């Protein structure tokens, strides 16, 4: 499973738009200062913020989801705290039950 989190997976524009809609999450812009630190911690990915915290999407591994060709699994890397204002608390990446379609319609 370590290989799953070590892989570099940055989404292309069409995938990014589709994932953002499916997750109801906001991507963190690539030029945001925090991206360098996140990349050092978790590798180069497209990072998303949602009501649960900080997430990435990894292509679904065949051994984890045999019928999930073209799908990505959401991996949570940090959760929001209950502090005021809320802060992100990092933890070991955890697979969630959420999946998104990574396939792009050829007509797009």
C-alpha positions, 0 to 999 in steps of 0.5 A: 500500500505504500506504493499507492501513496508514493506515486505522483498523480497530478490531475489534468484540467478536465480531470480537475474540473470533474473531480472538483464537481464530484467531491464538492471540494476546492483544489489548492492552486499549484502556486499556493505557498503551502503546496511546497510543504505538502509535496514534501510531506505527501508527494506531488499531487493535486490537493483538495480541501473539503468539509472533512479536510485535506484530500488527494485522489489516487488512481484506484489500485486493482487490488483495492478495487478490481472493478474500478477501472478509470476511477480514483480513490479519495485519500484523506491526509488531514482533518479540520480541528474544532478550534476557532478558527479551524486548523488542519491536523495532519495524519498518515494518509487514510483511504476513504470510501469515496471514489471519483471518475477520472475518465475524460469524455473524448467529446470534451 
